[in-house]
Amino acid sequence: MGCERRCRPIYQVNIQGKLLHILSAHAHWVNTMSLSTDFVIRTGSFDHTGQIPATFEEATKRALDRYRKARRDAGGDAERLITGSDDFTMFLWDPEKSTKPLGRLTGHQKLINHVSFSPDGRLIASASFDNSVKLWDGRDGK
């Protein structure tokens, strides 16, 4: 059975539902993925200060400012994507600029079951069934 039937590529789709890119580099199933901006997307306009925006417009502006800052902090105004697979590897992507991965991260001895960026996007944590958690640089994957 070739990779055509076994491997599952990652599809990037825009807001209208149009396919933009297919990211395919893993040799097996992709189990987990994370965006460098996950934290600010989930928390929106709310941060550690506890200040609640007075209006919806203020909340929207604040959330957008936090999102843009998170992109800059991740490296060069780019949103990074990390994927973890059954092939014991991870790939770091810049899906807006290229369909080729920025780096291949190896070191786990069994399949990877979770990846996550730190809230500031500068670190990546990966967990594997080899009973280890590894930390990586969120900008270059080293």
N, CA, C and O atoms as CSV, one atom per row, in Angstrom:
chain,resi,resn,atom,element,x,y,z
A,1,MET,N,N,0.854,-1.166,0.000
A,1,MET,CA,C,0.000,0.000,0.000
A,1,MET,C,C,0.902,1.232,0.000
A,1,MET,O,O,1.712,1.417,0.908
A,2,GLY,N,N,0.756,2.061,-1.014
A,2,GLY,CA,C,1.585,3.249,-1.142
A,2,GLY,C,C,1.107,4.388,-0.275
A,2,GLY,O,O,0.061,4.303,0.369
A,3,CYS,N,N,1.875,5.444,-0.265
A,3,CYS,CA,C,1.559,6.612,0.549
A,3,CYS,C,C,0.267,7.285,0.096
A,3,CYS,O,O,-0.361,7.995,0.881
A,4,GLU,N,N,-0.140,7.076,-1.157
A,4,GLU,CA,C,-1.355,7.713,-1.657
A,4,GLU,C,C,-2.573,7.313,-0.821
A,4,GLU,O,O,-3.482,8.120,-0.629
A,5,ARG,N,N,-2.595,6.100,-0.334
A,5,ARG,CA,C,-3.761,5.631,0.404
A,5,ARG,C,C,-3.575,5.801,1.907
A,5,ARG,O,O,-4.560,5.948,2.630
A,6,ARG,N,N,-2.350,5.784,2.387
A,6,ARG,CA,C,-2.084,5.773,3.815
A,6,ARG,C,C,-1.891,7.172,4.381
A,6,ARG,O,O,-2.356,7.443,5.489
A,7,CYS,N,N,-1.231,8.061,3.671
A,7,CYS,CA,C,-0.898,9.384,4.180
A,7,CYS,C,C,-2.060,10.333,4.008
A,7,CYS,O,O,-2.774,10.279,3.006
A,8,ARG,N,N,-2.249,11.188,4.966
A,8,ARG,CA,C,-3.310,12.177,4.901
A,8,ARG,C,C,-2.694,13.568,4.843
A,8,ARG,O,O,-2.106,14.018,5.826
A,9,PRO,N,N,-2.817,14.256,3.713
A,9,PRO,CA,C,-2.281,15.611,3.623
A,9,PRO,C,C,-3.123,16.587,4.427
A,9,PRO,O,O,-4.265,16.290,4.776
A,10,ILE,N,N,-2.565,17.738,4.715
A,10,ILE,CA,C,-3.269,18.797,5.417
A,10,ILE,C,C,-3.729,19.790,4.370
A,10,ILE,O,O,-2.939,20.241,3.540
A,11,TYR,N,N,-5.004,20.130,4.409
A,11,TYR,CA,C,-5.571,21.057,3.440
A,11,TYR,C,C,-5.776,22.410,4.099
A,11,TYR,O,O,-6.351,22.488,5.184
A,12,GLN,N,N,-5.315,23.476,3.457
A,12,GLN,CA,C,-5.563,24.821,3.947
A,12,GLN,C,C,-6.646,25.443,3.083
A,12,GLN,O,O,-6.527,25.493,1.859
A,13,VAL,N,N,-7.715,25.920,3.738
A,13,VAL,CA,C,-8.879,26.449,3.036
A,13,VAL,C,C,-9.124,27.879,3.508
A,13,VAL,O,O,-8.972,28.173,4.694
A,14,ASN,N,N,-9.505,28.772,2.588
A,14,ASN,CA,C,-9.775,30.155,2.992
A,14,ASN,C,C,-11.182,30.294,3.543
A,14,ASN,O,O,-11.918,29.310,3.618
A,15,ILE,N,N,-11.560,31.490,3.925
A,15,ILE,CA,C,-12.841,31.722,4.591
A,15,ILE,C,C,-14.037,31.409,3.690
A,15,ILE,O,O,-15.113,31.082,4.190
A,16,GLN,N,N,-13.867,31.503,2.388
A,16,GLN,CA,C,-14.948,31.168,1.475
A,16,GLN,C,C,-15.014,29.671,1.185
A,16,GLN,O,O,-15.903,29.225,0.459
A,17,GLY,N,N,-14.090,28.894,1.738
A,17,GLY,CA,C,-14.090,27.458,1.535
A,17,GLY,C,C,-13.285,27.009,0.330
A,17,GLY,O,O,-13.372,25.847,-0.068
A,18,LYS,N,N,-12.501,27.904,-0.259
A,18,LYS,CA,C,-11.682,27.556,-1.414
A,18,LYS,C,C,-10.340,26.974,-0.947
A,18,LYS,O,O,-9.684,27.528,-0.066
A,19,LEU,N,N,-9.954,25.865,-1.543
A,19,LEU,CA,C,-8.692,25.228,-1.208
A,19,LEU,C,C,-7.527,26.130,-1.602
A,19,LEU,O,O,-7.442,26.577,-2.746
A,20,LEU,N,N,-6.632,26.397,-0.655
A,20,LEU,CA,C,-5.467,27.238,-0.922
A,20,LEU,C,C,-4.199,26.416,-1.110
A,20,LEU,O,O,-3.464,26.613,-2.077
A,21,HIS,N,N,-3.945,25.495,-0.185
A,21,HIS,CA,C,-2.720,24.688,-0.224
A,21,HIS,C,C,-2.998,23.288,0.300
A,21,HIS,O,O,-3.919,23.073,1.089
A,22,ILE,N,N,-2.193,22.349,-0.148
A,22,ILE,CA,C,-2.159,21.018,0.440
A,22,ILE,C,C,-0.756,20.846,0.988
A,22,ILE,O,O,0.223,20.910,0.244
A,23,LEU,N,N,-0.658,20.626,2.299
A,23,LEU,CA,C,0.633,20.452,2.950
A,23,LEU,C,C,0.847,18.961,3.172
A,23,LEU,O,O,0.195,18.352,4.020
A,24,SER,N,N,1.757,18.381,2.412
A,24,SER,CA,C,1.986,16.946,2.546
A,24,SER,C,C,3.481,16.672,2.608
A,24,SER,O,O,4.212,16.884,1.641
A,25,ALA,N,N,3.915,16.197,3.770
A,25,ALA,CA,C,5.317,15.846,3.948
A,25,ALA,C,C,5.478,14.629,4.855
A,25,ALA,O,O,6.478,13.917,4.773
A,26,HIS,N,N,4.496,14.395,5.713
A,26,HIS,CA,C,4.595,13.266,6.637
A,26,HIS,C,C,4.480,11.942,5.889
A,26,HIS,O,O,3.833,11.851,4.846
A,27,ALA,N,N,5.117,10.928,6.442
A,27,ALA,CA,C,5.078,9.598,5.848
A,27,ALA,C,C,3.934,8.758,6.407
A,27,ALA,O,O,3.729,7.622,5.979
A,28,HIS,N,N,3.193,9.310,7.355
A,28,HIS,CA,C,2.090,8.564,7.965
A,28,HIS,C,C,1.039,9.543,8.446
A,28,HIS,O,O,1.095,10.722,8.097
A,29,TRP,N,N,0.069,9.079,9.251
A,29,TRP,CA,C,-1.036,9.897,9.739
A,29,TRP,C,C,-0.547,11.115,10.505
A,29,TRP,O,O,0.454,11.051,11.220
A,30,VAL,N,N,-1.254,12.212,10.353
A,30,VAL,CA,C,-1.026,13.397,11.170
A,30,VAL,C,C,-1.995,13.307,12.351
A,30,VAL,O,O,-3.212,13.269,12.166
A,31,ASN,N,N,-1.442,13.275,13.562
A,31,ASN,CA,C,-2.252,13.120,14.771
A,31,ASN,C,C,-2.641,14.443,15.414
A,31,ASN,O,O,-3.704,14.554,16.024
A,32,THR,N,N,-1.787,15.435,15.280
A,32,THR,CA,C,-1.983,16.672,16.020
A,32,THR,C,C,-1.361,17.838,15.267
A,32,THR,O,O,-0.383,17.677,14.537
A,33,MET,N,N,-1.950,19.017,15.458
A,33,MET,CA,C,-1.385,20.226,14.871
A,33,MET,C,C,-1.746,21.414,15.739
A,33,MET,O,O,-2.718,21.380,16.493
A,34,SER,N,N,-0.944,22.472,15.619
A,34,SER,CA,C,-1.177,23.666,16.410
A,34,SER,C,C,-0.675,24.886,15.658
A,34,SER,O,O,0.310,24.812,14.924
A,35,LEU,N,N,-1.358,26.008,15.845
A,35,LEU,CA,C,-0.937,27.288,15.276
A,35,LEU,C,C,-0.211,28.099,16.336
A,35,LEU,O,O,-0.518,27.999,17.524
A,36,SER,N,N,0.750,28.901,15.906
A,36,SER,CA,C,1.484,29.741,16.843
A,36,SER,C,C,0.587,30.800,17.477
A,36,SER,O,O,0.940,31.363,18.513
A,37,THR,N,N,-0.555,31.077,16.879
A,37,THR,CA,C,-1.475,32.087,17.402
A,37,THR,C,C,-2.669,31.467,18.130
A,37,THR,O,O,-3.629,32.176,18.431
A,38,ASP,N,N,-2.637,30.176,18.417
A,38,ASP,CA,C,-3.757,29.501,19.079
A,38,ASP,C,C,-4.212,30.216,20.350
A,38,ASP,O,O,-5.409,30.409,20.564
A,39,PHE,N,N,-3.258,30.605,21.187
A,39,PHE,CA,C,-3.600,31.198,22.476
A,39,PHE,C,C,-4.377,32.500,22.307
A,39,PHE,O,O,-5.413,32.689,22.944
A,40,VAL,N,N,-3.888,33.398,21.457
A,40,VAL,CA,C,-4.587,34.680,21.303
A,40,VAL,C,C,-5.901,34.521,20.548
A,40,VAL,O,O,-6.825,35.306,20.759
A,41,ILE,N,N,-6.002,33.536,19.686
A,41,ILE,CA,C,-7.276,33.285,19.017
A,41,ILE,C,C,-8.320,32.815,20.040
A,41,ILE,O,O,-9.478,33.228,19.986
A,42,ARG,N,N,-7.904,31.956,20.962
A,42,ARG,CA,C,-8.823,31.457,21.989
A,42,ARG,C,C,-9.213,32.524,23.001
A,42,ARG,O,O,-10.359,32.555,23.450
A,43,THR,N,N,-8.276,33.404,23.371
A,43,THR,CA,C,-8.547,34.368,24.433
A,43,THR,C,C,-9.064,35.707,23.914
A,43,THR,O,O,-9.595,36.497,24.694
A,44,GLY,N,N,-8.921,35.981,22.623
A,44,GLY,CA,C,-9.462,37.205,22.032
A,44,GLY,C,C,-8.905,38.464,22.654
A,44,GLY,O,O,-7.690,38.663,22.679
A,45,SER,N,N,-9.783,39.318,23.156
A,45,SER,CA,C,-9.347,40.605,23.700
A,45,SER,C,C,-8.945,40.507,25.165
A,45,SER,O,O,-8.481,41.494,25.736
A,46,PHE,N,N,-9.110,39.353,25.781
A,46,PHE,CA,C,-8.815,39.207,27.205
A,46,PHE,C,C,-7.362,38.802,27.414
A,46,PHE,O,O,-6.852,37.916,26.728
A,47,ASP,N,N,-6.703,39.452,28.359
A,47,ASP,CA,C,-5.309,39.141,28.664
A,47,ASP,C,C,-5.122,39.073,30.184
A,47,ASP,O,O,-6.093,39.061,30.940
A,48,HIS,N,N,-3.878,39.028,30.609
A,48,HIS,CA,C,-3.563,38.864,32.028
A,48,HIS,C,C,-3.910,40.076,32.883
A,48,HIS,O,O,-3.916,39.969,34.109
A,49,THR,N,N,-4.202,41.237,32.271
A,49,THR,CA,C,-4.489,42.441,33.043
A,49,THR,C,C,-5.881,42.423,33.657
A,49,THR,O,O,-6.125,43.112,34.648
A,50,GLY,N,N,-6.783,41.657,33.095
A,50,GLY,CA,C,-8.128,41.572,33.623
A,50,GLY,C,C,-9.020,42.739,33.230
A,50,GLY,O,O,-10.147,42.847,33.715
A,51,GLN,N,N,-8.530,43.616,32.356
A,51,GLN,CA,C,-9.338,44.749,31.908
A,51,GLN,C,C,-10.364,44.270,30.889
A,51,GLN,O,O,-10.025,43.586,29.924
A,52,ILE,N,N,-11.617,44.636,31.114
A,52,ILE,CA,C,-12.695,44.238,30.217
A,52,ILE,C,C,-12.994,45.401,29.276
A,52,ILE,O,O,-13.242,46.514,29.740
A,53,PRO,N,N,-12.977,45.167,27.967
A,53,PRO,CA,C,-13.282,46.240,27.024
A,53,PRO,C,C,-14.697,46.781,27.227
A,53,PRO,O,O,-15.625,46.030,27.528
A,54,ALA,N,N,-14.847,48.102,27.056
A,54,ALA,CA,C,-16.143,48.752,27.294
A,54,ALA,C,C,-17.130,48.486,26.164
A,54,ALA,O,O,-18.332,48.367,26.401
A,55,THR,N,N,-16.623,48.393,24.927
A,55,THR,CA,C,-17.516,48.200,23.780
A,55,THR,C,C,-17.045,47.017,22.945
A,55,THR,O,O,-15.918,46.540,23.078
A,56,PHE,N,N,-17.941,46.563,22.084
A,56,PHE,CA,C,-17.600,45.475,21.177
A,56,PHE,C,C,-16.476,45.902,20.231
A,56,PHE,O,O,-15.576,45.114,19.940
A,57,GLU,N,N,-16.528,47.145,19.752
A,57,GLU,CA,C,-15.506,47.658,18.835
A,57,GLU,C,C,-14.131,47.689,19.498
A,57,GLU,O,O,-13.125,47.345,18.877
A,58,GLU,N,N,-14.098,48.106,20.768
A,58,GLU,CA,C,-12.832,48.123,21.511
A,58,GLU,C,C,-12.296,46.698,21.691
A,58,GLU,O,O,-11.096,46.459,21.563
A,59,ALA,N,N,-13.184,45.767,21.987
A,59,ALA,CA,C,-12.775,44.366,22.149
A,59,ALA,C,C,-12.226,43.813,20.837
A,59,ALA,O,O,-11.225,43.096,20.828
A,60,THR,N,N,-12.884,44.147,19.735
A,60,THR,CA,C,-12.441,43.680,18.424
A,60,THR,C,C,-11.062,44.243,18.085
A,60,THR,O,O,-10.184,43.512,17.627
A,61,LYS,N,N,-10.876,45.543,18.310
A,61,LYS,CA,C,-9.584,46.172,18.034
A,61,LYS,C,C,-8.478,45.565,18.900
A,61,LYS,O,O,-7.379,45.295,18.416
A,62,ARG,N,N,-8.778,45.358,20.170
A,62,ARG,CA,C,-7.794,44.787,21.092
A,62,ARG,C,C,-7.406,43.359,20.687
A,62,ARG,O,O,-6.231,42.993,20.719
A,63,ALA,N,N,-8.412,42.558,20.307
A,63,ALA,CA,C,-8.141,41.182,19.875
A,63,ALA,C,C,-7.284,41.173,18.617
A,63,ALA,O,O,-6.359,40.367,18.508
A,64,LEU,N,N,-7.573,42.049,17.672
A,64,LEU,CA,C,-6.792,42.130,16.441
A,64,LEU,C,C,-5.365,42.580,16.729
A,64,LEU,O,O,-4.425,42.051,16.136
A,65,ASP,N,N,-5.186,43.541,17.622
A,65,ASP,CA,C,-3.840,43.994,18.012
A,65,ASP,C,C,-3.050,42.864,18.659
A,65,ASP,O,O,-1.864,42.698,18.372
A,66,ARG,N,N,-3.696,42.079,19.533
A,66,ARG,CA,C,-3.020,40.944,20.180
A,66,ARG,C,C,-2.633,39.886,19.147
A,66,ARG,O,O,-1.553,39.300,19.220
A,67,TYR,N,N,-3.528,39.651,18.183
A,67,TYR,CA,C,-3.244,38.670,17.134
A,67,TYR,C,C,-2.038,39.112,16.297
A,67,TYR,O,O,-1.140,38.313,16.030
A,68,ARG,N,N,-2.018,40.368,15.889
A,68,ARG,CA,C,-0.891,40.874,15.091
A,68,ARG,C,C,0.419,40.808,15.864
A,68,ARG,O,O,1.457,40.480,15.290
A,69,LYS,N,N,0.388,41.114,17.154
A,69,LYS,CA,C,1.595,41.032,17.976
A,69,LYS,C,C,2.082,39.580,18.075
A,69,LYS,O,O,3.283,39.316,18.009
A,70,ALA,N,N,1.148,38.654,18.233
A,70,ALA,CA,C,1.514,37.234,18.311
A,70,ALA,C,C,2.167,36.774,17.010
A,70,ALA,O,O,3.113,35.987,17.041
A,71,ARG,N,N,1.682,37.245,15.885
A,71,ARG,CA,C,2.295,36.903,14.593
A,71,ARG,C,C,3.713,37.447,14.516
A,71,ARG,O,O,4.620,36.742,14.074
A,72,ARG,N,N,3.916,38.684,14.937
A,72,ARG,CA,C,5.271,39.278,14.917
A,72,ARG,C,C,6.208,38.516,15.846
A,72,ARG,O,O,7.354,38.242,15.490
A,73,ASP,N,N,5.720,38.174,17.038
A,73,ASP,CA,C,6.556,37.460,18.010
A,73,ASP,C,C,6.952,36.075,17.518
A,73,ASP,O,O,8.017,35.569,17.874
A,74,ALA,N,N,6.103,35.462,16.703
A,74,ALA,CA,C,6.396,34.125,16.170
A,74,ALA,C,C,7.517,34.166,15.140
A,74,ALA,O,O,8.099,33.130,14.817
A,75,GLY,N,N,7.817,35.321,14.635
A,75,GLY,CA,C,8.941,35.434,13.704
A,75,GLY,C,C,8.561,36.004,12.365
A,75,GLY,O,O,8.043,35.290,11.507
A,76,GLY,N,N,8.810,37.273,12.177
A,76,GLY,CA,C,8.656,37.871,10.863
A,76,GLY,C,C,7.228,38.038,10.391
A,76,GLY,O,O,6.954,37.863,9.203
A,77,ASP,N,N,6.304,38.372,11.290
A,77,ASP,CA,C,4.898,38.556,10.947
A,77,ASP,C,C,4.327,37.351,10.213
A,77,ASP,O,O,3.654,37.492,9.193
A,78,ALA,N,N,4.602,36.178,10.740
A,78,ALA,CA,C,4.127,34.943,10.119
A,78,ALA,C,C,3.437,34.076,11.157
A,78,ALA,O,O,3.840,34.022,12.319
A,79,GLU,N,N,2.405,33.410,10.719
A,79,GLU,CA,C,1.730,32.431,11.565
A,79,GLU,C,C,2.342,31.074,11.252
A,79,GLU,O,O,2.339,30.639,10.100
A,80,ARG,N,N,2.860,30.413,12.261
A,80,ARG,CA,C,3.480,29.108,12.077
A,80,ARG,C,C,2.490,28.000,12.405
A,80,ARG,O,O,1.559,28.189,13.188
A,81,LEU,N,N,2.705,26.849,11.796
A,81,LEU,CA,C,1.908,25.651,12.043
A,81,LEU,C,C,2.868,24.523,12.354
A,81,LEU,O,O,3.883,24.359,11.678
A,82,ILE,N,N,2.550,23.741,13.381
A,82,ILE,CA,C,3.359,22.560,13.699
A,82,ILE,C,C,2.444,21.340,13.602
A,82,ILE,O,O,1.305,21.368,14.068
A,83,THR,N,N,2.954,20.271,12.993
A,83,THR,CA,C,2.187,19.033,12.867
A,83,THR,C,C,2.991,17.884,13.453
A,83,THR,O,O,4.214,17.838,13.318
A,84,GLY,N,N,2.300,16.956,14.105
A,84,GLY,CA,C,2.934,15.777,14.672
A,84,GLY,C,C,2.286,14.524,14.108
A,84,GLY,O,O,1.085,14.506,13.840
A,85,SER,N,N,3.087,13.468,13.925
A,85,SER,CA,C,2.609,12.325,13.163
A,85,SER,C,C,2.962,10.981,13.796
A,85,SER,O,O,3.743,10.893,14.744
A,86,ASP,N,N,2.350,9.937,13.227
A,86,ASP,CA,C,2.681,8.551,13.564
A,86,ASP,C,C,4.079,8.173,13.085
A,86,ASP,O,O,4.623,7.156,13.516
A,87,ASP,N,N,4.663,8.972,12.205
A,87,ASP,CA,C,6.002,8.652,11.686
A,87,ASP,C,C,7.119,9.135,12.608
A,87,ASP,O,O,8.287,9.152,12.217
A,88,PHE,N,N,6.756,9.534,13.852
A,88,PHE,CA,C,7.675,9.967,14.907
A,88,PHE,C,C,8.304,11.330,14.628
A,88,PHE,O,O,9.254,11.713,15.311
A,89,THR,N,N,7.801,12.064,13.649
A,89,THR,CA,C,8.371,13.370,13.306
A,89,THR,C,C,7.330,14.470,13.422
A,89,THR,O,O,6.128,14.222,13.511
A,90,MET,N,N,7.836,15.688,13.419
A,90,MET,CA,C,7.003,16.879,13.356
A,90,MET,C,C,7.531,17.738,12.218
A,90,MET,O,O,8.712,17.680,11.875
A,91,PHE,N,N,6.657,18.524,11.648
A,91,PHE,CA,C,7.065,19.489,10.637
A,91,PHE,C,C,6.592,20.869,11.057
A,91,PHE,O,O,5.476,21.036,11.550
A,92,LEU,N,N,7.457,21.856,10.856
A,92,LEU,CA,C,7.140,23.249,11.114
A,92,LEU,C,C,6.862,23.909,9.774
A,92,LEU,O,O,7.661,23.791,8.844
A,93,TRP,N,N,5.723,24.609,9.668
A,93,TRP,CA,C,5.274,25.174,8.404
A,93,TRP,C,C,5.058,26.676,8.525
A,93,TRP,O,O,4.786,27.190,9.610
A,94,ASP,N,N,5.179,27.362,7.420
A,94,ASP,CA,C,4.702,28.730,7.247
A,94,ASP,C,C,3.706,28.649,6.094
A,94,ASP,O,O,4.059,28.958,4.956
A,95,PRO,N,N,2.466,28.239,6.370
A,95,PRO,CA,C,1.534,27.890,5.295
A,95,PRO,C,C,1.116,29.053,4.405
A,95,PRO,O,O,0.626,28.826,3.299
A,96,GLU,N,N,1.295,30.284,4.855
A,96,GLU,CA,C,0.929,31.427,4.017
A,96,GLU,C,C,1.949,31.672,2.909
A,96,GLU,O,O,1.624,32.256,1.875
A,97,LYS,N,N,3.180,31.225,3.128
A,97,LYS,CA,C,4.248,31.519,2.174
A,97,LYS,C,C,4.680,30.333,1.333
A,97,LYS,O,O,5.125,30.507,0.199
A,98,SER,N,N,4.553,29.118,1.879
A,98,SER,CA,C,5.092,27.971,1.158
A,98,SER,C,C,4.361,26.689,1.534
A,98,SER,O,O,3.839,26.555,2.641
A,99,THR,N,N,4.334,25.757,0.601
A,99,THR,CA,C,3.788,24.434,0.895
A,99,THR,C,C,4.887,23.473,1.319
A,99,THR,O,O,4.619,22.306,1.606
A,100,LYS,N,N,6.113,23.955,1.358
A,100,LYS,CA,C,7.237,23.146,1.845
A,100,LYS,C,C,7.466,23.475,3.320
A,100,LYS,O,O,7.366,24.636,3.717
A,101,PRO,N,N,7.771,22.459,4.135
A,101,PRO,CA,C,7.991,22.729,5.556
A,101,PRO,C,C,9.269,23.545,5.793
A,101,PRO,O,O,10.233,23.450,5.033
A,102,LEU,N,N,9.250,24.349,6.868
A,102,LEU,CA,C,10.436,25.098,7.268
A,102,LEU,C,C,11.475,24.175,7.889
A,102,LEU,O,O,12.678,24.417,7.789
A,103,GLY,N,N,10.999,23.122,8.528
A,103,GLY,CA,C,11.929,22.194,9.164
A,103,GLY,C,C,11.262,20.905,9.562
A,103,GLY,O,O,10.054,20.849,9.794
A,104,ARG,N,N,12.063,19.879,9.635
A,104,ARG,CA,C,11.626,18.555,10.086
A,104,ARG,C,C,12.216,18.341,11.465
A,104,ARG,O,O,13.435,18.391,11.628
A,105,LEU,N,N,11.380,18.106,12.452
A,105,LEU,CA,C,11.818,17.960,13.833
A,105,LEU,C,C,11.791,16.487,14.204
A,105,LEU,O,O,10.731,15.860,14.207
A,106,THR,N,N,12.943,15.944,14.512
A,106,THR,CA,C,13.043,14.527,14.868
A,106,THR,C,C,13.613,14.401,16.276
A,106,THR,O,O,14.268,15.315,16.777
A,107,GLY,N,N,13.361,13.277,16.895
A,107,GLY,CA,C,13.891,13.047,18.227
A,107,GLY,C,C,13.014,12.133,19.052
A,107,GLY,O,O,13.492,11.511,20.001
A,108,HIS,N,N,11.744,12.037,18.712
A,108,HIS,CA,C,10.869,11.114,19.430
A,108,HIS,C,C,11.051,9.700,18.882
A,108,HIS,O,O,11.363,9.506,17.707
A,109,GLN,N,N,10.849,8.719,19.761
A,109,GLN,CA,C,11.052,7.316,19.392
A,109,GLN,C,C,9.745,6.583,19.104
A,109,GLN,O,O,9.757,5.449,18.624
A,110,LYS,N,N,8.622,7.232,19.396
A,110,LYS,CA,C,7.304,6.669,19.095
A,110,LYS,C,C,6.429,7.771,18.543
A,110,LYS,O,O,6.861,8.918,18.427
A,111,LEU,N,N,5.186,7.422,18.199
A,111,LEU,CA,C,4.322,8.410,17.559
A,111,LEU,C,C,4.052,9.608,18.469
A,111,LEU,O,O,4.020,9.494,19.694
A,112,ILE,N,N,3.862,10.740,17.836
A,112,ILE,CA,C,3.635,12.002,18.537
A,112,ILE,C,C,2.132,12.188,18.671
A,112,ILE,O,O,1.395,12.127,17.687
A,113,ASN,N,N,1.687,12.416,19.905
A,113,ASN,CA,C,0.250,12.530,20.130
A,113,ASN,C,C,-0.206,13.932,20.507
A,113,ASN,O,O,-1.411,14.162,20.607
A,114,HIS,N,N,0.708,14.883,20.721
A,114,HIS,CA,C,0.291,16.251,20.995
A,114,HIS,C,C,1.428,17.233,20.729
A,114,HIS,O,O,2.584,16.982,21.072
A,115,VAL,N,N,1.075,18.351,20.112
A,115,VAL,CA,C,2.006,19.473,19.942
A,115,VAL,C,C,1.271,20.756,20.322
A,115,VAL,O,O,0.060,20.869,20.133
A,116,SER,N,N,2.014,21.716,20.858
A,116,SER,CA,C,1.400,22.971,21.242
A,116,SER,C,C,2.461,24.064,21.290
A,116,SER,O,O,3.598,23.825,21.697
A,117,PHE,N,N,2.072,25.273,20.866
A,117,PHE,CA,C,2.938,26.439,20.996
A,117,PHE,C,C,2.716,27.059,22.367
A,117,PHE,O,O,1.630,26.952,22.936
A,118,SER,N,N,3.745,27.707,22.896
A,118,SER,CA,C,3.584,28.504,24.108
A,118,SER,C,C,2.721,29.713,23.766
A,118,SER,O,O,2.583,30.044,22.589
A,119,PRO,N,N,2.137,30.381,24.760
A,119,PRO,CA,C,1.277,31.530,24.466
A,119,PRO,C,C,1.942,32.618,23.626
A,119,PRO,O,O,1.265,33.286,22.844
A,120,ASP,N,N,3.245,32.806,23.771
A,120,ASP,CA,C,3.929,33.830,22.965
A,120,ASP,C,C,4.443,33.275,21.638
A,120,ASP,O,O,5.004,34.029,20.842
A,121,GLY,N,N,4.268,31.985,21.379
A,121,GLY,CA,C,4.657,31.383,20.112
A,121,GLY,C,C,6.135,31.108,19.963
A,121,GLY,O,O,6.571,30.703,18.885
A,122,ARG,N,N,6.915,31.312,20.996
A,122,ARG,CA,C,8.376,31.153,20.888
A,122,ARG,C,C,8.867,29.748,21.175
A,122,ARG,O,O,9.993,29.400,20.818
A,123,LEU,N,N,8.038,28.938,21.816
A,123,LEU,CA,C,8.409,27.555,22.112
A,123,LEU,C,C,7.332,26.608,21.612
A,123,LEU,O,O,6.159,26.967,21.514
A,124,ILE,N,N,7.757,25.389,21.299
A,124,ILE,CA,C,6.842,24.313,20.933
A,124,ILE,C,C,7.079,23.184,21.925
A,124,ILE,O,O,8.224,22.826,22.199
A,125,ALA,N,N,6.007,22.627,22.461
A,125,ALA,CA,C,6.107,21.435,23.306
A,125,ALA,C,C,5.490,20.279,22.528
A,125,ALA,O,O,4.424,20.412,21.928
A,126,SER,N,N,6.181,19.145,22.550
A,126,SER,CA,C,5.647,17.950,21.886
A,126,SER,C,C,5.631,16.803,22.892
A,126,SER,O,O,6.545,16.655,23.703
A,127,ALA,N,N,4.583,16.000,22.823
A,127,ALA,CA,C,4.449,14.833,23.690
A,127,ALA,C,C,4.309,13.607,22.812
A,127,ALA,O,O,3.684,13.645,21.752
A,128,SER,N,N,4.912,12.505,23.282
A,128,SER,CA,C,4.942,11.288,22.488
A,128,SER,C,C,4.649,10.082,23.368
A,128,SER,O,O,4.763,10.138,24.592
A,129,PHE,N,N,4.271,8.995,22.716
A,129,PHE,CA,C,4.081,7.743,23.441
A,129,PHE,C,C,5.407,7.113,23.860
A,129,PHE,O,O,5.415,6.022,24.429
A,130,ASP,N,N,6.532,7.786,23.587
A,130,ASP,CA,C,7.815,7.312,24.114
A,130,ASP,C,C,8.039,7.846,25.532
A,130,ASP,O,O,9.150,7.781,26.058
A,131,ASN,N,N,6.962,8.380,26.150
A,131,ASN,CA,C,6.970,8.895,27.523
A,131,ASN,C,C,7.868,10.108,27.697
A,131,ASN,O,O,8.478,10.285,28.751
A,132,SER,N,N,7.954,10.943,26.671
A,132,SER,CA,C,8.771,12.140,26.791
A,132,SER,C,C,8.008,13.357,26.290
A,132,SER,O,O,7.111,13.260,25.454
A,133,VAL,N,N,8.395,14.502,26.829
A,133,VAL,CA,C,7.935,15.802,26.361
A,133,VAL,C,C,9.187,16.561,25.956
A,133,VAL,O,O,10.147,16.633,26.722
A,134,LYS,N,N,9.181,17.120,24.773
A,134,LYS,CA,C,10.349,17.842,24.276
A,134,LYS,C,C,9.953,19.277,23.980
A,134,LYS,O,O,8.824,19.551,23.573
A,135,LEU,N,N,10.900,20.194,24.190
A,135,LEU,CA,C,10.708,21.606,23.885
A,135,LEU,C,C,11.560,21.989,22.700
A,135,LEU,O,O,12.714,21.573,22.594
A,136,TRP,N,N,10.994,22.784,21.805
A,136,TRP,CA,C,11.643,23.190,20.558
A,136,TRP,C,C,11.520,24.701,20.401
A,136,TRP,O,O,10.639,25.323,20.996
A,137,ASP,N,N,12.392,25.281,19.611
A,137,ASP,CA,C,12.292,26.687,19.261
A,137,ASP,C,C,11.117,26.874,18.304
A,137,ASP,O,O,11.043,26.178,17.292
A,138,GLY,N,N,10.211,27.784,18.592
A,138,GLY,CA,C,9.017,27.980,17.778
A,138,GLY,C,C,9.269,28.699,16.469
A,138,GLY,O,O,8.400,28.715,15.597
A,139,ARG,N,N,10.436,29.292,16.315
A,139,ARG,CA,C,10.718,30.036,15.078
A,139,ARG,C,C,11.387,29.180,14.013
A,139,ARG,O,O,11.083,29.298,12.827
A,140,ASP,N,N,12.316,28.303,14.453
A,140,ASP,CA,C,13.048,27.510,13.465
A,140,ASP,C,C,12.985,26.010,13.704
A,140,ASP,O,O,13.465,25.237,12.875
A,141,GLY,N,N,12.395,25.577,14.833
A,141,GLY,CA,C,12.237,24.148,15.102
A,141,GLY,C,C,13.458,23.461,15.672
A,141,GLY,O,O,13.470,22.234,15.763
A,142,LYS,N,N,14.454,24.174,16.046
A,142,LYS,CA,C,15.678,23.543,16.597
A,142,LYS,C,C,15.468,23.171,18.055
A,142,LYS,O,O,16.374,22.633,18.691
